[in-house]
Amino acid sequence: MITHLQGVLVESLPTQVTVEVNGVGYEVQIPLSSYDRLPPPGSPIRILTQLVVRDDAHLLFGFMTKEERDLFRLLVQHVSGIGPKTALAALSGCSVPAFKGAVVNGDVKMLSQIKGVGRKTAERIIVDLKDRIGVAGAWEAASAKHALSPEEQKVNDAVLAMISLGYKQVEAHKAIREATGKLGASADVEQLVREALRQG
């Protein structure tokens, strides 16, 4: 089992990175939440990993935090019908505390907005994970809400608004980031979304 890679970040895209370790380049698929935490290409990096072995491929998934990897494992190992791709989309669609909060609170609507997760899958996630996430997850979600800075909350809300309009996570993230760069920190959620739609 490959549990982490420590080397140099060669290339980074919103969905995957290439990490060179002792002359070997590893292609690692990542969620958007980890992409935000990456150092610039050429920098040293330590990334947590989960190896998924299939008949036709060995796939390496990477995470910049233990919480992301733990949630990925929970989804893949304990929710029937959820594979690595959907688990990665779940982590890209919202933060770990927000996801846990949605599970604990039975928020089917929020979970079903994640790409690849319909209403039935959202209900199954809640049933299969509620006891595993439990009270600690609810507390974590509540405290994380207060821990987000106003700017982070605004960007988060704007990205979720774009996703609800049918944009994919990667596109929504990129559009809001560009809109924020253009309009500055003073823009509100509505202005960011409007600017992102105008650019798109």
matplotlib code that plots the C-alpha trace (Angstrom):
import matplotlib.pyplot as plt

x = [0.0, 1.3, 0.3, 2.1, 4.5, 7.3, 9.1, 8.8, 5.5, 6.2, 2.8, -0.6, -4.1, -7.4, -8.0, -4.5, -0.9, 2.5, 4.9, 8.5, 10.0, 13.6, 13.4, 9.9, 6.9, 3.6, 0.3, -2.1, -5.8, -6.9, -10.0, -10.4, -10.1, -6.5, -5.7, -6.2, -3.5, -0.8, 2.5, 3.8, 5.2, 8.9, 8.3, 8.8, 5.5, 4.2, 0.8, -1.2, -2.4, -4.9, -4.1, -7.1, -6.5, -8.8, -8.6, -7.5, -5.5, -3.8, -5.0, -3.4, -5.6, -4.0, -5.0, -3.4, -5.1, -5.9, -9.6, -10.0, -8.4, -10.5, -13.7, -12.7, -12.1, -15.4, -17.3, -15.5, -15.5, -18.8, -21.3, -22.5, -22.4, -19.9, -16.6, -13.4, -14.5, -17.7, -15.9, -13.4, -16.3, -17.9, -14.7, -14.5, -18.1, -17.8, -15.5, -15.1, -16.9, -19.8, -20.2, -20.2, -22.7, -25.0, -24.8, -25.5, -28.4, -29.9, -29.5, -30.3, -30.7, -27.2, -25.6, -27.6, -26.1, -22.7, -21.8, -22.6, -24.7, -28.4, -31.1, -31.0, -27.3, -27.5, -30.0, -27.8, -24.8, -26.8, -28.0, -24.6, -22.5, -24.6, -23.6, -20.0, -19.7, -22.0, -21.8, -18.2, -19.0, -21.9, -19.7, -16.9, -19.4, -20.7, -17.3, -16.0, -18.9, -17.5, -13.9, -14.4, -13.3, -16.0, -14.0, -13.7, -17.4, -18.3, -16.2, -17.6, -21.2, -20.5, -19.0, -22.0, -24.3, -22.5, -22.7, -26.5, -26.7, -25.3, -21.6, -19.1, -17.0, -13.8, -15.5, -17.3, -14.1, -12.1, -14.9, -15.3, -11.6, -11.3, -14.3, -12.8, -9.5, -11.3, -13.8, -11.7, -12.5, -15.3, -17.6, -20.6, -21.7, -24.3, -21.7, -19.2, -21.7, -22.9, -19.3, -18.5, -21.6, -20.7, -17.2, -18.5]
y = [0.0, 3.4, 5.7, 8.9, 10.4, 12.8, 14.4, 17.4, 18.6, 18.5, 19.4, 20.4, 20.5, 20.9, 17.1, 15.6, 16.1, 14.6, 14.0, 13.0, 10.7, 9.6, 9.9, 8.2, 10.3, 9.4, 10.5, 11.2, 12.1, 14.8, 16.6, 20.4, 20.8, 19.5, 21.5, 24.8, 23.7, 22.7, 24.5, 25.9, 23.4, 22.7, 22.8, 19.9, 18.2, 15.5, 14.2, 11.5, 8.7, 5.9, 3.2, 1.7, -1.6, -2.5, -5.2, -2.8, -0.2, 0.8, 4.2, 6.6, 9.2, 12.0, 14.3, 17.2, 16.5, 13.4, 14.4, 14.4, 10.9, 9.6, 10.8, 9.3, 5.9, 6.1, 6.7, 4.1, 1.4, 1.9, 3.3, 0.7, 2.1, 4.8, 4.4, 6.5, 8.9, 9.8, 10.0, 12.5, 14.5, 14.7, 16.1, 18.6, 19.7, 20.8, 20.8, 17.8, 19.5, 20.6, 17.1, 15.6, 18.2, 17.3, 13.6, 14.2, 16.6, 14.4, 17.1, 15.1, 18.3, 19.5, 16.1, 15.5, 18.7, 16.9, 15.7, 12.0, 11.9, 11.7, 11.8, 8.0, 8.0, 10.9, 9.1, 6.0, 8.1, 9.4, 6.0, 4.3, 7.0, 8.7, 6.5, 6.4, 10.2, 10.8, 13.6, 14.5, 15.2, 17.5, 19.4, 19.7, 21.0, 23.6, 24.8, 24.9, 27.2, 29.7, 29.1, 30.1, 33.6, 35.8, 35.8, 32.0, 31.6, 34.0, 32.1, 28.8, 30.0, 31.4, 28.1, 26.2, 28.6, 28.0, 24.2, 24.5, 26.3, 23.2, 24.0, 21.2, 21.7, 22.4, 25.0, 26.7, 26.9, 28.4, 30.9, 32.2, 32.4, 34.5, 36.7, 37.3, 38.3, 40.8, 42.3, 42.1, 41.1, 43.6, 41.8, 39.9, 36.4, 37.7, 39.9, 37.1, 34.7, 37.3, 38.1, 34.4, 33.8, 36.7, 35.4, 31.9]
z = [0.0, -1.0, 1.9, 0.9, -1.7, -0.8, -3.7, -6.1, -7.7, -11.4, -12.8, -11.2, -12.8, -10.9, -11.1, -11.1, -10.2, -11.2, -8.3, -9.0, -6.3, -6.8, -10.6, -10.9, -11.9, -10.2, -11.7, -8.8, -9.1, -6.6, -5.5, -6.0, -2.2, -2.4, -5.5, -3.5, -1.1, -3.6, -3.6, -7.0, -9.5, -8.8, -5.0, -2.5, -1.7, 0.6, -0.4, 1.3, -1.1, -1.5, -4.0, -5.8, -7.7, -10.6, -13.2, -15.8, -13.8, -10.6, -9.7, -7.2, -5.4, -3.5, -0.7, 1.1, 4.4, 6.4, 6.7, 2.9, 2.7, 5.6, 4.0, 0.6, 2.3, 4.1, 0.9, -1.2, 1.5, 3.2, 0.7, -1.9, -5.5, -4.8, -6.6, -6.4, -9.1, -7.3, -4.0, -5.5, -7.0, -3.5, -2.0, -4.9, -4.4, -0.8, 2.2, 4.5, 7.4, 5.2, 3.7, 7.2, 8.4, 5.4, 6.3, 10.0, 9.3, 6.5, 3.9, 0.8, -1.3, -0.7, -1.3, -4.5, -6.0, -6.1, -9.6, -10.0, -6.8, -7.5, -4.9, -4.3, -3.9, -1.5, 0.6, 0.6, 1.8, 4.7, 5.8, 5.4, 7.0, 9.6, 12.4, 11.3, 11.2, 14.2, 16.8, 16.1, 12.5, 13.4, 15.9, 13.3, 10.7, 13.1, 14.2, 10.6, 9.7, 12.1, 11.2, 7.5, 6.9, 5.2, 1.9, 2.0, 2.8, -0.1, -2.6, -1.4, -1.7, -5.2, -6.4, -5.0, -6.8, -10.1, -9.5, -8.9, -12.3, -13.9, -14.0, -13.3, -10.1, -12.0, -14.3, -11.4, -9.3, -12.2, -13.2, -9.6, -9.1, -12.3, -11.3, -7.8, -9.4, -11.7, -9.2, -6.0, -2.5, -2.0, -4.6, -3.1, -4.1, -6.6, -8.3, -8.5, -10.0, -12.5, -13.6, -13.9, -16.0, -18.2, -18.8, -19.5]

ax = plt.figure().add_subplot(projection="3d")
ax.plot(x, y, z, "-o")
ax.set_aspect("equal")
plt.show()
